Amino acid sequence: MIKGIIFSLLASFLFGYIYYFSTLLLPLGGEDIFGYRVIFTAPFVISAVFLFKQKYHLIAHFKRIQRQPWFILVFLLNGLMMGFQMWLFLWAPNNGGAISVSLGYLLLPLVMVAAGRIFFKEHISKLKYLAILLATIGVATNIVLTGGLSWESIAVCGYALYFMIRKHFNIADIAGFAIEMSLILPICIFFAAQVNIEQVQQVNPHIIWLLLLLGIFSGVAFIFYIAASNLLPINLLGLLGYIEPILMLGVAFMLGEKISLESYPLFICLISAMLLILVDGIIKIRGKNANKVHL
């Protein structure tokens, strides 16, 4: 358990640091950084399939594609959605959208809880219902005061569709993620090929080493997260996952971005909703531990 928590924390801190790390890669644009990140991260993801003994999932997916050739389009669609989120994650800190994307990542778990209830008839506790209600009030207030959520926040919330598709088609595993990343790899190679690296080096002499570090950080963070997911109960893993958006918000403040006065009610509601989900998760974990002791 302790080892799993350490792995999860390390993964969150690395992902949070990557959010800041993208600011060190200027003058590269978001699509340039995204291209290089996927190129350097893909070997880690493919290695994880074998490291965590997921080869049988990979073979099963290939057999399914062989039986139903159209099924590769599901992986391609998911790969494009995942790629867009990776691009947005790297683009936002350099373009004044760090707070908006952080807000989206605070909202995303609540959107996924609601989607699970609506589309998969999953049970939701009273505390989670209250958390969703608080988030809804916060969003409604934000719409009244500011005219709506930013497109960046809405785009991150739309990422829930990616996870819904994975669950619906039963491809929520490392092997499926490796296929998705492999399918967008040609696009990433194209983006990277457009970069005049020698010209970039005149502005940022250490760019090649920084890009290699980006790939290493991303790959190691991914390995840590997968290791944590194999060692921790899903509830505890979900609770620890809230550390990343909080770190992202901290990075946004470090970069000089500020929350507008009109957005304060939204953030207060979201933080309150997050605390309710944390309490709900802790209650469930304690309940399971108590049952184990009783048995």
Summary of the structure (lengths in Angstrom):
residues: 295
radius of gyration: 19.8
end to end distance: 19.6
largest distance: 66.5
contacts: 954
relative contact order: 0.21
helix: 85%
strand: 0%
